[in-house]
Amino acid sequence: MKKQVIEYAGIPVGIVVPDQDRLKFIAVKYHVHDLDEQHFRNADEVKLAIRDLLSRQQAQPIHV
C-alpha cells in the first residue's frame, strides 16, 4: 500500500495513507471532512463512502 490522492468528480478531496493494514483517509476538502481519519480497506471503499456522504448531504433539507 502507498499514499494515493482520492478524487471525486475530478476534484481532489483527500488522500489515503497506509496505517497498519488499512488505509486512513485524510480529507482536504470541507465537504468530506466527516470521513477524515477513518480507515478503509481500499481506495474504492473510500470513494463509495464519499459518494454516500455527499448523497446524504444533498438530501438534507435546507433550513432558513
C-alpha positions as a Python dict, from the first residue, in 0.01 Angstrom:
ca = {
    (1, 'M'): (0, 0, 0),
    (2, 'K'): (112, 353, -72),
    (3, 'K'): (-34, 700, -33),
    (4, 'Q'): (-278, 800, -303),
    (5, 'V'): (-481, 1107, -398),
    (6, 'I'): (-857, 1049, -387),
    (7, 'E'): (-1068, 1240, -637),
    (8, 'Y'): (-1443, 1282, -657),
    (9, 'A'): (-1599, 1416, -978),
    (10, 'G'): (-1248, 1501, -1098),
    (11, 'I'): (-1163, 1711, -791),
    (12, 'P'): (-903, 1601, -534),
    (13, 'V'): (-1085, 1573, -200),
    (14, 'G'): (-828, 1390, 11),
    (15, 'I'): (-553, 1132, 30),
    (16, 'V'): (-521, 787, 175),
    (17, 'V'): (-211, 680, 361),
    (18, 'P'): (-116, 335, 485),
    (19, 'D'): (-194, 286, 853),
    (20, 'Q'): (-108, -62, 974),
    (21, 'D'): (-303, -296, 742),
    (22, 'R'): (-561, -39, 622),
    (23, 'L'): (-579, 300, 452),
    (24, 'K'): (-651, 613, 652),
    (25, 'F'): (-838, 890, 470),
    (26, 'I'): (-717, 1245, 520),
    (27, 'A'): (-972, 1499, 397),
    (28, 'V'): (-851, 1814, 222),
    (29, 'K'): (-1196, 1947, 130),
    (30, 'Y'): (-1451, 2057, 388),
    (31, 'H'): (-1748, 1869, 237),
    (32, 'V'): (-1580, 1531, 304),
    (33, 'H'): (-1440, 1620, 646),
    (34, 'D'): (-1684, 1378, 817),
    (35, 'L'): (-1470, 1096, 674),
    (36, 'D'): (-1139, 1242, 794),
    (37, 'E'): (-913, 986, 965),
    (38, 'Q'): (-1150, 695, 900),
    (39, 'H'): (-996, 367, 790),
    (40, 'F'): (-1083, 173, 477),
    (41, 'R'): (-973, -150, 310),
    (42, 'N'): (-902, 13, -27),
    (43, 'A'): (-944, 330, -233),
    (44, 'D'): (-1268, 206, -391),
    (45, 'E'): (-1424, 177, -46),
    (46, 'V'): (-1323, 538, 26),
    (47, 'K'): (-1484, 657, -298),
    (48, 'L'): (-1808, 475, -213),
    (49, 'A'): (-1811, 634, 133),
    (50, 'I'): (-1761, 978, -24),
    (51, 'R'): (-2044, 920, -271),
    (52, 'D'): (-2276, 806, 8),
    (53, 'L'): (-2181, 1101, 231),
    (54, 'L'): (-2239, 1357, -42),
    (55, 'S'): (-2570, 1195, -140),
    (56, 'R'): (-2690, 1222, 221),
    (57, 'Q'): (-2574, 1586, 241),
    (58, 'Q'): (-2766, 1675, -75),
    (59, 'A'): (-3080, 1501, 50),
    (60, 'Q'): (-3093, 1707, 371),
    (61, 'P'): (-3345, 1992, 362),
    (62, 'I'): (-3211, 2345, 388),
    (63, 'H'): (-3332, 2527, 699),
    (64, 'V'): (-3358, 2903, 683),
}
